[in-house]
Structures are given as C-alpha cells and as structure tokens.
C-alpha cells in the first residue's frame, strides 16, 4: 500500500470530526438573541412629544368614555395611565376625576359622597366630564 494514501485516509476522520465540531460550535454560538423591538415603549420612557400626544389621547378617550358611560374603556385607561412606567401622563386631579367617574358609573358612591369628592378636585381637564357623568346623569 502506498504510504501517501494511508496518511491521507488517516486524516479524513480527523478532518470530518473537526468540521462537525466547528459546525456544532458555530450553531451554539450563533443563536439569535432576542432584542426589544425598535419602537417598544415599555423599554424606554416617553420623550416630550410622545408624552404630550399620549396625554392628549388619554384625555380625549376618557372624555368620550365618560360621556358614553363606557365603564370598560375607563377602567382600561385607568390601568394604562397609572401603570405607565417612568412617565406620568395625567395630573393628580385628572387621575382623581378618572377614578371618581369609574366609581360613579359602578354605583359605589352616594350623591353626597360624589359632591364632597368633587369639591376636593380643583383643576384638571377631566373634572367637567367626570362631573357631568357622575352628578347630572344620576339625578
């Protein structure tokens, strides 16, 4: 047997083993990493323009939902504006008005309690729609 052929045959299994090992190592090392989506707002705080837009949309949505008596939409909006990480969307008075409107639509407060609660709320864009939803509709 030719010594050159013997040496070549001996290298084939080693070469095959190295190729298989390199393939496996490359497959493990090149696993795709999960990255947050580019526009995912949960990973970063809102900038000034996004915060203003989110605030305006939240106020408009709450005003329409209060006028329609849409309790489900008000509850979803309440969860969104209260749990928005690192960004306050609504003022304390607007949050109080939103919470009061939800309680009124659920029937949790008497008329005297509603009037007393509205006396504590001095400002906010949601005060008037909440007042209309709570006091004028239930009279």
TAHU-V678673 format. One record per helix or strand of 3 or more residues. SS is the DSSP state (2 for helix, 1 for strand). FROM is the first residue (numbers start at 1). TO is the last residue. If there is no record, write none. Layout:
ss=SS from=FROM to=TO
ss=SS from=FROM to=TO
This chain:
ss=2 from=3 to=29
ss=2 from=41 to=43
ss=2 from=48 to=68
ss=2 from=71 to=83
ss=2 from=92 to=106
ss=2 from=111 to=120
ss=2 from=127 to=136
